[in-house]
């Protein structure tokens, strides 16, 4: 089982945990008068089927509040919600566990939701022996991108580019700003790309595909192509410019993704991996002292 926690900057994790806790408690927590500094133990339960993800983010929150979690499962493992599954024990002061509760549950439920849909789709594509990459897009929740992109990795998908500084993607609006000329747009970005930045062009038609190919780009995205048109354009590219990676994107979901799993398609990117996903249901309960 791969672990991706070391890919996360511990300073960023600490900053995220602090910001989330401040958001949830900007001033008084009057309900905490019922809590104490007594050391207690709580359990985290999973109440719906899914893939566990987001442990490093939960641990960062617990660390800020001097709580000690003990996880019973590794990230990437499948959890059952019926009957409920005990996922972790957490020890700490009662008031601190209550302060951590909702932030931790919100984080792992969403991260696990992304990992779950990613794993389902990856499994479906593996079943038809497709060898390409399935990737999440940049349509993430503002302020929550690191968690959702991390969930993709845990679920077996590619995170695609993380932000605007990763790779140069020439999109439709860039082309429009260059008078509709793909070649002009690519020529301008090549002036600043240097030797470390790949260039991808989002193409809306086969005509733009041909133009992008002649501009010697690294990746061509077939944007909102039907499976039939994607097959035709990708086969043309493999015949004429085999070094160019081909990405299919736009209106691709769990129901139709198999239609794009063609030998001539290298990447399938999907916004449904990070937008509109179903979360995994977790809860936390403080154990009653015996």
C-alpha positions in Angstrom: 0.0 0.0 0.0 1.5 3.3 -1.1 1.8 6.1 1.4 1.7 9.7 0.1 1.9 11.5 3.5 5.5 12.5 2.9 4.5 14.4 -0.2 2.8 16.8 2.1 4.6 19.8 3.5 4.3 19.6 7.3 4.4 23.4 7.6 1.4 23.6 5.2 -0.4 20.9 7.1 0.0 22.9 10.4 -1.2 26.1 8.7 -4.3 24.3 7.3 -5.1 22.7 10.6 -4.8 26.1 12.4 -6.9 27.9 9.8 -9.7 25.3 9.9 -9.8 25.4 13.7 -10.0 29.2 13.7 -12.8 29.1 11.2 -14.8 26.8 13.4 -14.1 28.7 16.6 -13.3 32.4 16.0 -14.4 33.4 19.5 -16.3 31.7 22.3 -17.3 28.1 22.4 -20.1 28.4 25.0 -21.1 24.7 24.7 -17.6 23.8 25.9 -18.6 24.7 29.5 -19.9 21.1 29.5 -16.5 19.8 28.6 -13.5 19.4 31.0 -9.8 19.0 31.0 -10.3 15.3 31.9 -8.4 12.8 29.7 -11.0 10.8 27.7 -11.1 8.4 24.7 -13.2 8.8 21.6 -13.9 6.5 18.7 -14.2 7.4 15.0 -16.7 5.3 13.2 -17.3 4.8 9.4 -21.0 4.7 8.6 -21.0 4.3 4.8 -18.9 2.3 2.4 -15.8 4.0 1.0 -12.0 4.3 0.8 -10.2 5.8 3.8 -8.2 8.9 3.0 -7.1 12.1 4.7 -5.3 10.8 7.8 -2.4 13.3 7.6 -4.8 16.2 7.7 -6.8 14.7 10.6 -3.5 14.1 12.4 -2.4 17.7 11.9 -5.6 18.9 13.6 -5.2 16.4 16.5 -1.6 17.5 16.9 -2.6 21.1 17.3 -5.0 20.1 20.1 -2.6 17.6 21.8 -4.8 14.7 21.0 -3.4 11.2 20.1 -5.1 9.2 17.4 -4.6 5.5 16.8 -5.8 4.4 13.3 -6.9 0.9 12.7 -6.7 1.1 8.9 -4.3 2.4 6.4 -5.1 5.0 3.8 -6.4 3.4 0.6 -8.2 0.6 2.4 -11.9 -0.1 1.9 -14.2 0.5 4.8 -17.7 -0.9 5.4 -20.5 1.3 6.7 -22.9 -1.5 7.6 -22.3 -2.6 10.2 -20.4 0.5 11.3 -16.6 0.1 11.3 -14.3 1.4 14.1 -11.7 3.4 12.3 -9.7 5.0 15.1 -9.3 5.7 18.8 -8.4 9.2 19.9 -7.1 10.2 23.3 -7.0 13.7 24.8 -8.7 16.3 26.9 -12.4 16.2 26.5 -12.7 19.9 25.4 -9.9 19.4 22.8 -11.5 16.3 21.3 -14.8 18.1 20.9 -13.0 21.0 19.3 -11.3 18.7 16.8 -14.4 16.6 16.1 -16.2 18.4 13.3 -13.1 19.6 11.5 -11.5 16.1 11.4 -14.8 14.5 10.3 -15.4 17.0 7.6 -11.9 16.6 6.2 -11.7 12.8 6.1 -15.3 12.5 4.8 -14.5 14.6 1.8 -11.0 13.3 1.2 -12.3 9.7 1.4 -15.2 10.7 -0.9 -12.6 11.7 -3.6 -10.5 8.6 -3.0 -13.6 6.4 -3.3 -14.8 7.7 -6.7 -11.2 7.7 -8.0 -10.8 4.0 -7.0 -14.1 3.0 -8.5 -13.3 4.6 -11.8 -9.7 3.3 -11.8 -11.0 -0.2 -11.1 -13.5 0.1 -14.0 -10.7 1.1 -16.4 -8.3 -1.5 -15.2 -11.0 -4.1 -15.9 -10.9 -3.3 -19.6 -7.1 -3.3 -19.5 -6.8 0.4 -20.3 -3.2 1.6 -19.7 -3.6 5.4 -19.5 -4.0 7.9 -16.7 -7.3 8.9 -15.1 -6.9 12.4 -13.6 -8.9 14.9 -11.6 -9.2 18.4 -13.0 -8.5 21.8 -11.3 -12.3 22.2 -10.5 -11.6 21.8 -6.8 -13.2 23.4 -3.7 -11.4 26.8 -3.1 -9.2 26.4 0.0 -9.5 22.6 0.0 -7.5 21.7 -3.1 -4.7 20.0 -1.3 -7.1 17.6 0.4 -9.0 16.8 -2.7 -5.9 16.4 -4.9 -4.4 14.2 -2.1 -7.6 12.1 -2.2 -7.0 11.4 -5.9 -3.6 10.0 -5.2 -4.9 7.7 -2.5 -7.6 6.5 -4.8 -5.1 5.6 -7.5 -5.8 8.6 -9.9 -3.5 11.3 -11.2 -3.8 14.7 -9.6 -3.2 16.4 -13.1 -1.7 19.9 -12.7 -2.0 21.2 -9.2 -2.3 24.9 -10.0 -1.6 27.4 -12.8 2.1 27.2 -12.2 2.2 23.5 -13.2 2.5 23.1 -16.9 1.2 25.6 -19.4 -2.3 24.9 -20.5 -3.5 26.9 -23.5 -7.3 27.0 -23.1 -10.1 28.2 -25.4 -10.1 31.7 -23.9 -6.3 32.0 -24.5 -6.9 31.0 -28.1 -9.7 33.5 -28.4 -7.5 36.2 -27.1 -5.0 35.4 -29.9 -7.6 35.9 -32.6 -8.6 32.2 -32.6 -5.1 31.1 -33.7 -3.7 28.1 -31.9 -0.3 28.6 -33.5 -0.1 32.2 -32.3 -1.1 31.3 -28.8 1.5 28.4 -28.6 4.2 30.6 -30.2 3.7 33.3 -27.5 3.8 30.9 -24.5 6.9 29.1 -25.9 8.7 32.4 -25.4 8.4 32.0 -21.7 8.1 28.2 -21.3 11.8 27.4 -21.2 12.9 23.8 -21.2 11.1 22.6 -18.0 7.4 23.5 -18.8 5.3 21.2 -20.9 2.6 22.9 -23.1 -0.9 21.5 -23.4 -3.5 22.8 -25.8 -7.2 22.5 -25.3 -8.7 21.8 -28.7 -12.4 22.1 -29.6 -12.3 20.5 -33.1 -10.1 18.3 -35.3 -9.0 21.4 -37.1 -7.5 22.8 -33.9 -6.0 19.4 -33.2 -4.1 19.5 -36.5 -3.0 23.1 -35.8 -1.8 22.3 -32.3 0.1 19.2 -33.6 1.9 21.4 -36.2 2.9 23.8 -33.4 4.8 21.0 -31.7 3.1 20.9 -28.3 3.5 18.2 -25.7 -0.1 17.3 -24.9 -3.3 17.8 -26.8 -6.7 17.8 -25.0 -9.7 16.7 -26.9 -12.2 18.9 -25.2 -15.9 17.8 -25.2 -15.3 15.4 -28.1 -17.8 12.6 -28.6 -16.2 9.1 -28.2 -16.4 8.7 -32.0 -14.7 12.0 -32.7 -12.1 11.4 -30.0 -11.2 8.1 -31.5 -10.8 9.6 -35.0 -8.7 12.5 -33.8 -6.5 10.5 -31.5 -5.8 7.8 -34.2 -4.8 10.7 -36.5 -2.5 12.0 -33.9 -0.9 8.7 -33.1 -0.2 8.2 -36.9 1.2 11.7 -37.5 2.6 12.9 -34.2 3.0 9.8 -31.9 5.2 11.7 -29.4 2.2 13.9 -28.4 0.2 12.8 -25.4 -3.6 12.8 -25.9 -6.1 13.7 -23.2 -9.8 13.3 -23.4 -11.9 15.7 -21.2 -15.3 17.2 -20.9 -18.6 15.6 -20.0 -16.9 12.3 -19.0 -18.4 10.5 -16.0 -18.6 7.1 -14.3 -21.3 6.0 -16.8 -19.5 6.8 -20.0 -15.8 6.7 -19.1 -15.3 3.3 -20.7 -16.3 4.8 -24.1 -13.1 6.9 -23.9 -10.8 4.1 -22.7 -9.2 3.8 -26.1 -5.7 2.6 -26.8 -5.1 5.9 -28.6 -6.1 8.0 -25.5 -3.3 8.5 -22.9 -5.2 10.5 -20.3 -8.8 10.8 -19.3 -9.5 13.8 -17.1 -12.7 14.2 -15.2 -14.2 16.9 -13.0 -16.6 14.5 -11.3 -13.6 13.2 -9.3 -13.3 16.5 -7.4 -16.7 18.1 -7.9 -20.0 16.8 -6.8 -18.6 13.6 -5.3 -20.4 11.7 -2.6 -18.7 12.0 0.8 -18.1 9.1 3.2 -20.0 9.3 6.4 -17.9 9.3 9.6 -18.8 10.1 13.2 -16.9 10.5 16.5 -18.2 9.4 19.9 -16.6 10.0 23.3 -16.7 6.8 25.3 -18.7 6.9 28.6 -16.3 6.4 31.6 -16.9 3.1 33.3 
